[in-house]
Every structure is written in C-alpha cells, then in structure tokens.
C-alpha cells in the first residue's frame, strides 16, 4: 500500500486520484499506524520550506516515517517541496531539512539566465534522465513534466542527480539515492509521462 503523508500541505488528492487512475490504491496517512503499514511513502508538499519542515516534524507519524525511510529502507518519493525537504537545507529558510540526500535548495539565479524569465518557474519543461533507475526505466524519448517552483535542488554529489531540466540555466529536476527519490516537478499534473513514472514508483 502506498501512503501519501498528510501533514497539512500538498496536493494529496491530486496524487491519490492519479494513482487510482493508473490502477494503484493508496491511503492518506495521518497516523503512525498508517505509515507503519505502508510499503511505499509519498511525501507531497507545496509552499514554504520552513513551514513544511515544522509541520512534518510536528506530525504524529514523523518518527515512524523516519524509521520506515532510513531503517526499513522502503521506497520514499518526495514531490516538489517534498523533494526539497529531502535535502539538508534551503536558501528559503533556516530550518534543517531531512538530510536523506546531501545538498541544498537554491533560488533561481537571474544573473545566470541568458534571458529574463519570471520567477517562479511555472509550466512544462523537457526532462533529461542522466542515470538509470527502476523509477525511470522504459521511459523513452524526452519526457515533459509540469513545474511550479522558485527554488531548485542542488546535490553535493553528482551521483545523486537523477534528471536535469532547464529554466534560464540547467537545474536538477529529480534526485535519487538508494530507496529515496525526489521530483521537483509534479507527476500528478503531468499526464502521460507523470502516469508512467508514478506507475514505476508503485511497482518498486
């Protein structure tokens, strides 16, 4: 069973509906018991980094979530802010991230952009996978995903980068290390390609 963590922020119903559309049941997890019984976990998130981390740490299931992710090594997928929270910190605030993958979230740097682009980045972008995992196997061609963000993922170690995209300058669009995965984009809003990659996650 896939558990979608309910800690007060995130597109929970959109994710649940997309999973149901592709044939996978999920639960909206609001208790430690829900998280303990899950075989996979999705960490959604929209909004401010500090607020997201505070809400997650105050959730009744937080310690169980950490155990399932770090000790039990079940697959964990962070989406948008949820992906950013997998890293150590963010330029957006002062709270510590989960630190499951070494790195920091940085704001888009307009000085590095060849053309003036609005921030946040809102819209579709081509995503190029730069390593093979079970999550992106059999995804052919150049998939396009939907993004809404002002900050982007920056890994300390190159091998933790799963995919890249471009908005004025190249940025990391997805990360992975072991059982931990993160998407800066929204697969639940990305139609065909979103369905494919969520289906792969559901089958890990």
Legacy VTK file of the C-alpha trace (Angstrom):
# vtk DataFile Version 3.0
C-alpha trace
ASCII
DATASET POLYDATA
POINTS 204 float
0.000 0.000 0.000
1.226 3.486 -0.869
0.878 6.041 1.918
0.589 9.733 0.999
1.678 11.713 4.046
-0.911 14.175 5.305
0.899 16.850 7.324
-1.228 19.799 6.289
0.277 20.807 2.937
0.493 19.286 -0.528
-1.612 18.117 -3.447
-2.724 14.963 -1.680
-5.984 14.331 -3.528
-4.416 15.024 -6.931
-1.754 12.392 -6.232
-4.303 9.906 -4.904
-6.554 10.420 -7.931
-3.668 9.953 -10.369
-2.598 6.736 -8.635
-6.158 5.437 -8.789
-6.348 6.329 -12.492
-3.338 4.136 -13.245
-4.622 1.257 -11.104
-2.897 1.701 -7.727
-4.641 2.164 -4.414
-3.254 4.496 -1.773
-4.131 5.839 1.642
-3.897 9.362 3.021
-1.671 8.699 6.036
-2.466 10.724 9.141
-1.238 8.358 11.869
1.840 6.336 12.787
-0.177 3.173 12.176
-0.907 4.251 8.588
2.779 4.878 7.934
3.917 1.668 9.627
1.638 -0.426 7.404
2.791 1.233 4.158
5.089 -0.451 1.660
5.894 2.874 -0.056
5.593 6.503 1.022
4.954 9.707 -0.925
5.943 12.998 0.706
4.000 15.782 -1.050
4.492 19.476 -0.435
3.659 22.935 -1.723
4.777 26.236 -0.239
7.432 27.454 2.186
10.370 25.237 3.220
10.469 26.219 6.917
6.709 25.840 7.325
6.790 22.462 5.600
9.576 21.126 7.829
7.884 22.370 11.003
4.573 20.788 10.022
6.238 17.489 9.118
8.262 17.289 12.330
5.158 18.050 14.394
3.139 15.295 12.686
2.293 12.331 14.931
3.783 9.921 12.391
7.135 11.681 11.902
9.312 9.257 13.890
7.631 6.298 12.211
8.198 7.894 8.819
11.905 8.325 9.597
12.161 4.689 10.714
10.420 3.402 7.595
12.618 5.526 5.326
16.024 5.166 6.992
15.904 1.867 8.916
13.409 -0.170 6.890
14.524 1.275 3.526
11.080 1.298 1.921
10.749 3.475 -1.224
10.111 7.161 -0.446
9.185 9.749 -3.082
9.241 13.482 -2.387
7.306 15.738 -4.762
8.032 19.469 -5.253
8.576 20.913 -1.743
8.626 17.317 -0.522
11.671 16.697 -2.734
13.404 19.841 -1.453
12.834 18.713 2.141
14.807 15.524 1.442
17.957 17.679 1.273
19.833 19.270 4.179
18.580 22.857 3.961
17.188 25.580 1.711
18.057 29.190 0.949
14.362 29.863 1.508
14.656 29.499 5.278
16.635 28.394 8.319
15.057 25.069 9.248
17.076 21.882 8.772
15.860 19.539 6.067
15.605 15.775 6.437
19.140 15.308 5.112
18.416 11.992 3.397
20.399 13.289 0.414
23.266 15.748 0.841
22.601 19.118 -0.732
20.752 22.418 -0.575
17.850 24.115 -2.348
18.828 27.320 -4.113
16.764 30.112 -5.624
16.926 30.591 -9.376
19.798 32.972 -10.127
18.700 35.604 -12.647
22.329 36.609 -13.210
22.946 33.170 -14.762
19.957 33.388 -17.081
20.608 34.224 -20.713
17.150 35.763 -20.965
14.834 37.404 -18.451
12.389 34.832 -17.118
9.790 35.219 -14.385
10.229 33.520 -11.041
8.584 31.214 -10.062
9.052 28.812 -12.943
5.535 27.725 -13.880
4.962 25.451 -16.836
6.141 22.460 -18.807
9.762 21.537 -19.430
11.702 18.723 -21.076
13.412 16.499 -18.519
16.555 14.512 -19.303
17.335 11.500 -17.134
21.079 11.180 -16.606
21.156 7.796 -14.900
19.042 4.683 -14.978
16.977 3.543 -12.013
13.884 1.368 -11.683
11.931 4.606 -11.433
12.678 5.813 -14.954
13.187 2.545 -16.809
11.253 2.174 -20.075
10.527 5.913 -20.216
11.512 6.631 -23.797
12.191 9.844 -25.661
12.341 13.150 -23.808
9.510 13.321 -21.266
7.879 16.621 -20.309
6.722 17.415 -16.801
4.910 20.292 -15.118
6.851 22.561 -12.714
5.870 25.250 -10.201
8.852 26.452 -8.126
11.185 29.311 -7.257
13.881 27.144 -5.641
15.608 24.127 -7.142
17.532 21.075 -5.970
21.349 21.146 -5.755
23.090 17.907 -4.747
26.549 17.772 -3.197
27.259 14.531 -5.044
26.738 14.207 -8.777
25.639 10.587 -8.474
22.544 11.703 -6.547
21.231 13.611 -9.577
18.605 11.615 -11.448
17.419 14.141 -14.046
18.024 17.673 -15.247
15.889 20.354 -16.900
16.439 23.965 -17.903
14.902 27.284 -16.942
17.272 30.050 -17.915
20.049 27.714 -16.802
20.256 23.958 -16.173
18.934 22.689 -12.839
18.379 19.353 -11.149
14.841 18.138 -11.776
14.986 14.812 -9.902
17.223 13.160 -7.318
17.751 9.638 -6.007
19.871 7.754 -3.519
19.043 4.161 -2.634
15.370 3.993 -1.669
14.964 7.802 -1.623
13.633 9.666 -4.673
12.611 13.277 -5.254
10.885 15.083 -8.139
10.965 18.867 -8.420
8.159 18.521 -10.962
4.575 17.407 -10.362
3.989 13.936 -11.856
0.343 14.084 -10.758
-0.146 17.035 -13.145
1.989 15.699 -15.992
-0.442 13.445 -17.881
1.151 10.547 -19.800
4.707 10.930 -18.540
3.523 11.520 -14.994
1.461 8.345 -15.151
4.449 6.351 -16.392
6.817 7.421 -13.658
4.249 7.105 -10.849
3.410 3.632 -12.129
7.101 2.736 -11.935
7.254 4.009 -8.351
4.174 1.994 -7.417
5.866 -1.151 -8.725
9.191 -0.737 -6.908
LINES 1 205
204 0 1 2 3 4 5 6 7 8 9 10 11 12 13 14 15 16 17 18 19 20 21 22 23 24 25 26 27 28 29 30 31 32 33 34 35 36 37 38 39 40 41 42 43 44 45 46 47 48 49 50 51 52 53 54 55 56 57 58 59 60 61 62 63 64 65 66 67 68 69 70 71 72 73 74 75 76 77 78 79 80 81 82 83 84 85 86 87 88 89 90 91 92 93 94 95 96 97 98 99 100 101 102 103 104 105 106 107 108 109 110 111 112 113 114 115 116 117 118 119 120 121 122 123 124 125 126 127 128 129 130 131 132 133 134 135 136 137 138 139 140 141 142 143 144 145 146 147 148 149 150 151 152 153 154 155 156 157 158 159 160 161 162 163 164 165 166 167 168 169 170 171 172 173 174 175 176 177 178 179 180 181 182 183 184 185 186 187 188 189 190 191 192 193 194 195 196 197 198 199 200 201 202 203
